[in-house]
Amino acid sequence: MRFGVVARRDRPEALKLAYRVYDFLKVSGYDVVVDEDTYRHLKEFEEADVLPLEDFDVDFIIVIGGDGTILRVEHKTKRDIPILGVNMGTLGFLTEVEPHETFFAISKLIEGEYYIDERIKLRTYLDGRASVPDALNEVAILTGIPGKIIHLRYYIDGGLADEIRADGLIISTPTGSTGYAMSAGGPFVDPRLSVTVIAPLAPIALSSRPMVVPAESRIDVRNMALKREIVLAIDGQFYTYLPPETEITIKLSPRKAKFVRFTKEIYPKYTLRLKKRF
């Protein structure tokens, strides 16, 4: 069994816990690698065990941080590696355990007392090319000039669904339904469902409302203001400006995110964290 360890870079306590996890696994006889960013912020790891996230070839990744750290790992790893998330963030919707539970959780993982929770992802094609990271939470198409609306048309499986003037459009997975999409008025979606949420961001027309469509649907978005750039944001981790004429297509990704879970009860954790959010 081979492990990867990744820590939130701006929290000294996360880095220290990452080293304790690394040391525990090494002493227990397991192969362990650490990502380069974690090593840059804490040099106590053995340099021979340091790799870029893109080169991780492990059975599990232990991520000590919040949802942002997990999203960074998801964007950079090339394989669908199961993640055990230790919450050192604000809400931690994607994490499984709190810091004081870390070593108990690792022991259960080693003993095989866990199951894998799979989550769908979305793939974005720009002019027909898949050149940006898959989205675990959402794809957001945003105005390139703050305070200026954008004019978009979006199509579902080839049919015109709506034409909006708004600050943007959010296309979200069930996992991302508790994030940006919910702030835009979208619903909370059970993460076990295979659907996509489409939520206009601050639309002018009151008739432009969030929609829920099958995850297998093809969503095409076109910028109707051909002199205005737009911004593509994926999971709040990746951003790029797009020329006005760019053809944007969003489909279900063949890849999935995988999380180590110790209980199949979803709602106690989600309800608690939703209350913390509001």
N, C-alpha and C positions, 0 to 999 in steps of 0.2 A: 504494500500500500504506500503510495507516494502523495505527499501533501504540498500545497502551496500556501504561503502566508502573505497577506496584504493588509496594510494598516492605513487608516486615515492619517494624512501627513501633517495636519495642523493641530493635532491633539497629542501632547507628550504622553498622556496616560494610555492612549491607543497604541503608540509605538512601543511603550514599555510592556504592555500586555502581549503585543505581537512577539516580542523577544522571548517572553516567558513561554508562550505557546511553541515557538520554534525550538527553544531549549528542551522543553518537555518531550517533544516528539523526537528530537535527535537522541536524547538520553534513552528513550524507549526503543530505539533501534530503527526508526523510520527514516526514509529519504525525505528531505524537506528542502524546498526552494523558496526564495524570498524575492519579491519584485524590486526592480531597480529604484523606484521612487521611495519605497519604504527604507531601503538601505541608505539612500542619500540623506535621509533625515535621522537615521540612527545607525552608526557604523559598527555596532557590536556584533552583527551577524558575520558569519564566515563569508569572505568574498567569493569563494568557490561555489557557494550556494545561491548566488545572486543571478537572476535572469530577467529579461524584459517580459512583461505580461504576455506579449505576442508569442513568446517561445515556451510558455508553460505547457508541460505535458505531464499532468498529474491526475490522480484519481479524485481529489477533493481540493477545493480552495477554502481556507478559513479567512474570512474577511472581517476585520475589526474596524468598524466605522459605521456610517449611516447609509442611507439609500444612495447617496451620491457616490460613495466609494464602490458600492456594489455595481452601480451603473457604469462606472469607469472600467471595472473588471469585465463586465459584459461586453463593452464596446471593443476592448482590446484583445481578449482571448479569442483564439481561432477555433477552439473546440467547445462543445457544450458540456462544460465541466461543472458538476454539482458544487454549489456554494453553501457553506455554513456561515451565516451572518451573525456576528456578535454586535449588539447595538451600542454604538458610541456616537449616535447622531441625535437629531431632534425628535423624530417620530419613529423611524425604523420600521416602516411597513414591510420591507423586504427581509428584515433580519429575523432570527429565530430565538435567540437567547440574550439575556442581559450579561454584562461582564462577570458578575459573581457566579454565573452558571457555566462559564467557559469550559473548565476542565471536566466537569461532570458531563457536559454535552460531548466533548471530544471522546471521552471514555465510552459513551453510548454509541457514538459513531464507529469507533474501532470495534466494538462488540457486535455491530450490525443491527442495533436497535433503533432503526430510523426508516423513513420512507422518502421517496423523491417526489417533490411537488414540481410539475412541469408547467411553464407559463408560455403562452404564445408571444411571438414578436412580429413586428411589421417591417417589411423591406421597402425602401424608397428607391424608385428609379427616376433618374434625371435624364431626359431625352433618351430614354430607353436603356440607360446604363445604371447598374447598381454600384455606385461609387462612394456611398456614404454608409455609416454604421447602421445596423438594424436597430429598431426602437423596441425597448422593453416596456417603456411607459407611453410615450407619445411622439408623434411627428407634429410639429407646429410650423405653420406657414404664416409669417408675421409681416407687418408693415416694416419697410426699411427706413422709414422716417417717422420717429415718434411724433404723435399728434396728427398724423396724416393717415386716413383710412386707405385700405386697398380694395380693389374691385375684383372679385373672384367668381368663377363658375366651377362647380364641382359635379362630377358625373359618377353614378354608381352602376357598375356593370354596363357602361355605355349609354345609359339614360341620364338626361339632365336632372339632377336632384334639387339644386338650388343655385341661385345667383345672389351673391351677398356683397354688401359694402360694409366693411367691419375692420377691426384692428387685426384680424387674422382668423385662421381656421385651425382647430386642433383635431387631430385624428389619433384616437387613444385605444390602447388595449384595455382589457378588464383590470390588469395590474395598475395601469396608469389612471384608472377612473377616479382614484382618491387624490389625484394631484391636480395638475393644470386644468384638466378637463372639468373636474368638479368645481374649480374656481370660476369656470366659464358657464356654470349652470348645468353641467352634465350630471347624469345619475351615478350613484355608486353601483358598480357591477360586480357580482360574485366572480372572483378570479377563476373559478372552475368553468365558466362559460367560454365558448369560442365565438366571441362577437367583437365588433369594433364600434366605438363611440365616435361620432362626428359632431363637434361642438363649435359653432361660430363664436368668435371672441368679440364681445361688445358690438353686435350688429346694429345697424341703423333701423332695419325693418323688424318690428315686433314679431312678424310671422316666421322669421328665421330662427328655428329652434333646434336643439340637439336631437340627433337621430341615433338609433342603434341598428346596425346592419350585421349580417353574417360575416364572420371573420374572413371567409373565402371570397368576399366581394372585392372587385377591382375598383379602386377609387382614383379618378383622374381629376386633377386640379389645374385650372388655367387662369393665368393672370390677365385680366381684361384691360388693365391700364398699362399699355405697352411702352410707356416712358418712365415707369417707376420700378425700381428694384424691389425685391422682396427678400426676406431672411428665412432660411430654413433652419429650424432648431430641432435637434433630436435628443430627447431625454434631458434637456438642460445641460448637456455635456458637449455636444457638437453643434457648431454654428457655421453657416456659410451664406454669403450673399449670392443671389441668383439673378441672372439677366431676366428682364421682363418676359421674354419669349420662351423661357424654359418650360418644357412639358414635364409635369410632375405626376407620377403614378405610384400608388401605394397598394401593396398586396401583402397577403399573409406570407411570412418568411418560412422557409423550410427548417430553419433553426428554432430551438426552444431554449429558454432559460430553465435551469434546474436548481432547485433549492432543497437542502437537507431539512426535513421536518421531523419532529418527534411526536406530534399529535395531529390528527386529522380535523380537529376542531378549529374552524376558521373564525367564527364570529366573536368569541370572547376577546381575542386579540384585536380584531379589526374594530369592534365597537369601542374598546378602550382607547385605541389610537385615534379613531375618528373624533372622539370626545376631546382628546388632547389637542387635535388640530383646530377645533372650534371653541 
